[in-house]
Amino acid sequence: MNSTSAEEQFLSLMKEDGSIVTTEAEVEKIFNALKPIKTSFLIGDWDPGDLDTGHVGSKGLKGLRWAGKDFRSEDDGDPIMVLDDAGKRVYNEEWGHSSLREMVYRGVISAAMIYDIKPIIDHFRYVNEDIVLGAMDSPKIMGTESIFYFFLKRRKGSS
């Protein structure tokens, strides 16, 4: 990596429309260099960021009309918010709820979201006060060779 910080490298990938097209390998390097966060940092409502590495997970979430994640507390979260037919942000019951915990991932203790009814753990790292980078670890669904990377943007007025 060059002399710019991992946070700056991630933000430099963003296009004017807020989307990112890059490789899984590039995002992995950046993710591994980002700072950890506490679970309390995630409390609030988050919009999804479009991070296209060609991973099948990106296409799947677009098909669901993914609208982010909401965390009311460490023990009460909605891992998959979607847009209904009227364009309203609603909880997707098929994905259950979630909890936040600090976990070790790639040797770093940071916030993670554990799905209540799916074998999925999302690990998070700090980009800035309003953006986190996530790594969805779900070997029973996507295999051990594939991590789905995504990012979240804090919704205005949410904390």
RAZIWO-V258523 format. One record per residue. N is the residue number from 1. RES is the residue in one letter. PHI is phi in whole degrees, -180 to 180 (* if undefined). Layout:
N&RES&PHI, N&RES&PHI
This chain:
1&M&*, 2&N&-84, 3&S&-77, 4&T&-76, 5&S&-70, 6&A&-61, 7&E&-62, 8&E&-65, 9&Q&-63, 10&F&-63, 11&L&-64, 12&S&-70, 13&L&-76, 14&M&-71, 15&K&-84, 16&E&-59, 17&D&-84, 18&G&88, 19&S&-86, 20&I&-135, 21&V&-121, 22&T&-157, 23&T&-100, 24&E&-61, 25&A&-63, 26&E&-66, 27&V&-65, 28&E&-60, 29&K&-59, 30&I&-66, 31&F&-54, 32&N&-64, 33&A&-96, 34&L&-75, 35&K&-76, 36&P&-74, 37&I&-131, 38&K&-85, 39&T&-60, 40&S&-61, 41&F&-62, 42&L&-85, 43&I&-60, 44&G&134, 45&D&-112, 46&W&-130, 47&D&-91, 48&P&-81, 49&G&-108, 50&D&-87, 51&L&-116, 52&D&-102, 53&T&-107, 54&G&89, 55&H&-69, 56&V&-60, 57&G&-61, 58&S&-64, 59&K&-64, 60&G&-62, 61&L&-69, 62&K&-62, 63&G&-64, 64&L&-80, 65&R&64, 66&W&-55, 67&A&-125, 68&G&112, 69&K&-137, 70&D&-126, 71&F&-126, 72&R&-85, 73&S&-161, 74&E&-64, 75&D&-107, 76&D&-144, 77&G&-140, 78&D&-115, 79&P&-72, 80&I&-132, 81&M&-96, 82&V&-133, 83&L&-95, 84&D&-80, 85&D&-62, 86&A&-90, 87&G&84, 88&K&-88, 89&R&-75, 90&V&-136, 91&Y&-76, 92&N&-96, 93&E&-61, 94&E&-63, 95&W&-99, 96&G&70, 97&H&-108, 98&S&-151, 99&S&-129, 100&L&-108, 101&R&-146, 102&E&-89, 103&M&-139, 104&V&-85, 105&Y&-142, 106&R&54, 107&G&80, 108&V&-123, 109&I&-86, 110&S&-153, 111&A&-65, 112&A&-139, 113&M&-110, 114&I&-108, 115&Y&-69, 116&D&-73, 117&I&-123, 118&K&-125, 119&P&-81, 120&I&-135, 121&I&-129, 122&D&-101, 123&H&-104, 124&F&-123, 125&R&-136, 126&Y&-80, 127&V&-108, 128&N&-157, 129&E&-63, 130&D&-120, 131&I&-137, 132&V&-126, 133&L&-102, 134&G&-116, 135&A&-127, 136&M&-85, 137&D&-106, 138&S&-145, 139&P&-61, 140&K&-75, 141&I&-104, 142&M&-110, 143&G&87, 144&T&-84, 145&E&-92, 146&S&-128, 147&I&-114, 148&F&-94, 149&Y&-98, 150&F&-152, 151&F&-135, 152&L&-124, 153&K&-118, 154&R&-59, 155&R&-71, 156&K&-55, 157&G&79, 158&S&-108, 159&S&-159
